């Protein structure tokens, strides 16, 4: 969860995006939450992933104009693989979110 929160920070209003250059995550669910407790968490994942995927697709032009610049942030995700029964591997994928 901490890895997702690190990706969330640049999306927050007023956060200095240039203060992050690398994010290394260990078993973090990036695609969606492992268990949905409420709609707010689902919306948080959707918003964060929308900004990161838009940045990937449009070279951050629209995201930078909105005050969000994740283009200079390197993200590395390390997952447990098939033996990780707590967080399924497909949830830890950064496919479509970072380049």
Helices and strands as residue ranges (DSSP letters): H 2-9, G 17-19, E 22-26, H 39-58, H 61-65, E 74-78, G 81-83, G 89-92
